[in-house]
């Protein structure tokens, strides 16, 4: 069963589980190592207690279903790059799930955020605090961006290489997309390069709780691009693979206790 992001209400708990009572509204990241055919595209799913966090009361289940993976991935990348107030941060693929989440988190830290996207995403990105939207189809991303302190790459391919050249000497490049950037290129540019901070399912609970707090404090909004019923999960995946989403695509599971997100 596919799917590693979920939100809903706890139906049962295992022996020794504390702090996660039955009936609690949560969002969770489902580990691939859980026993049995377990995935988020289902009416019921098994999640580890330390991969489950309280759902912020101010967001819907559909929005909460989009918090986990993009949240810990974006937060891990920003922590890896030590993003802080006053910096200029360039995010490739800024309209996507991780990109838009990283943009909001960087803005919350006091950074100035630039993002690559197609022009049709301009209004959305400016609405979440992106100061400059760079049309990647025009090329010369470094020229459009000017010098930046940090690059968070969510796209890879040539776009990542172009973004690398926007970094100041001593800047930091973090890619979650296996960018084709070699150590030699990083050394030549005199910048520090890092790969993905790790698989989201292995993120510590503290990171998941930080994501929930940002959403609860109104500093992180998950934009739900589209929702699909669970029976149309394949269509949802096809839409995501087209690569033009704004935020997240959510599968909605309906049952006797209402709608939940996957």
N, C-alpha and C positions, 0 to 999 in steps of 0.2 A: 504494500500500500504506500503510495508516494505521499509527500508533504511533510515538512518539519516545523511549520509554524501553526499554532492553534490558539484559540481563545474559547472560553466557555465556563461552565460551572462544574466544580468538582463533584463527581457522582459517588466516589468511594476512595478510601485511602488504604494503603498497605500497613502492615505491622510496624510500629515505631515511628510513623510519620507524625510530626507535630507542627503546629503553626499553619497547617493547610487543611482546615476543616471541611467536611462535606457541605456543599452549598456555596462555598466561596467562589467568587468570580475571579478568574485568573487568565493570564496569557502564558504561553509556554513554548519552549523549543524541544522538539522530539528528537532524541538521539537515535542514530542508526543502529546502535547496539542493543536496543531494547528487545526483550524476548518476543518472539512470534511475529506475525505479519502486521506490524504496527506502523501506522503512518497517519498524518493529520487529515487526509481525505477520507474521513469516516465519521460515523455518528459518535463513536466512543474511541478514545485513544489513551494509551498509557504514557505518562510523563514522569520523569524523576522529580522528586520534591525540590531538589536544588537547581532544577531547570524550569521552575514554575514561579511566577511572581504575581502579586495582586494586580488585578486590572484597575487602572485608574478610573475613578468614578465618572470623570468628565468626558470619557470617550466611549464610543460604541464598541460592541463585540467585533464588528467588521474592522474597525480601525485597530483595535487591540491585536487582532490576528495578523496585522502587518507590522507589529512592533518588534518582535523578537529577533529574528535573524538580521534584518537590516539595521536594527538598533545596536546590537552588540558588535556587528561588523563595522559600522560607521564609528562607533565610540572607540573601538579598539584601534582603528586606523588613526583617528585623531590623537589618541594617547601615544601611539607609536611615534607620531610626528611631533609630539609636544606642542600642539596648536594652542596658542594663547592670544590674549588681547593685543591688538595693534598689528598683528600680522596680516599679510595678504595671502589668501589661500585659494588655489585654483583647483576645482573639482571637475574631472571629466565625467560626462554622462550625468550631469547634475539633475536632470529631470527624473531619472530612474529611482527605484526604491532606496538603494544605498546612497546614491548621490544626493537626493533631496533630503535624506535624513542627516547625512554628514554636513550638508550646507546649513541646516537649521542648528545643529549642535555647534558648529564653528561660529555662527552668528551669536549664539548664546554665550560663547566664551569671549566675545568682543572682537572677533576677527572680521576683516573685510573679505567677502567671498565673491569669487568669480566662478562662473560655471560654463562648460561647453554644452551646447544643445542645439537643436534645430530651432529656427525662429518661431515656430508655432508654440513653443514652450515659454516664450518670453514673459508673458503676463503671469503665468503660474510661478516661475522662478523669482520674479521680482516680488511677488506676493509673499514668498517665504524668506525674503531678506537678501537674495542674491543681488549684489550691487551692479554687476555687469554680466550680461549673457553673451557668450562668444559663439558665433555661428561656425561650427567646426567644418561645415561644407565649403567654406571660403578658404580653408587652409591657413597657414601662417598663424597658428594658435599663439605661439610665443609673441609674435608681433602685435597681435590683438590684445593680449593680456598685459604686456609689459612685465617687469620683473616681479616675481612672487617669492614668498618665504617657504611655502609648502605646496606640493601637488598631491592630491588624493586621486588616484586613478581607479575608475570603476569600469573602464572600457577595454584597455589594452590596445593591441594593434598599433598602427602608425600614429594614432591620436595620442597615445601615451608618450611616444618618442618626441612628438612635437611639443607636448606639455613639459617634458623634461627640460627642454631648452629655455623655458621661461623662468627657471629657478635661478635665484641669486647664488653666488658663491657661498657655500656652507648651508644651502637650503636642504630640505628633506623631501624625498619622493617615496610615497607609499602606494603600492599597487595591490588591489585585491583581485586583479584580473589577469594575472600572469603576463604582465607586460613584457614585450620582447626587448627589454633594456638590459644590457650586459654590465657586469662590474667594471669593465674597461671604460664604457661610456660614462658611467657614474663618476669614476675616478677622473676622467678627462674633464668633466663638467665641474669637478670639485664640489660634489653634492653627496649626501648620504642617501642610499637607497635601501628600502625594506620591502619585503613581500607581505602577504596577508598575515595578520597577527594570529591566525589559527582558525579552525573550524568553529562556526557559531555554536554548534551543539556542545562544544567543550568549554565554552565561556563560563567563568565563575559566576555564581549567583549574584555577587556584588555588582557585576557589570549589568546584569539583567535588571536589578533593582534600580540602578542609576537611570537606565532607559525609562523605566516606569515613572520615576520621579520627574524626569524632564517632561514627559507627556502630561503627568498630573499637574505640573506647575505651569502648563501652557507654553512651554518653550519648544515643544516638539509636537507637530501635528502630522498624523499619517493621512495622506490624501488617498482615498480609495478611487482609483481610476474607473474600475468596473467591478461589478459583482456577478457571479454565476452560481446557479444552483449546483449542488454536488453532482447531479447527473450529467452536467455539462462541463465536467472538470477538464476533459480533453480539449474542448473549445477554448477554455480559459488558458491552458498551457500554450496552445497555438497562438493566441493573441499576444501573450507575453513574448514569445519567440520572434514576433515581428519587430520587437525592439523599439516601439514608439510609445511606451506607457508613460504616464505621469503618476509617480507614486507606486501604489500597489494594486494588484488584482486579487480579489478575494473570492473564495468558494464559500457560499453560505449554506449551512446545514440547518434545516428546519425540523423541529421536533415538538413534543408536547410541552417543553419548557421554553419555547420561543426559538429565535434564530441565534446561531453561533457562527463564528468565522473560522476559516481554515486557510 
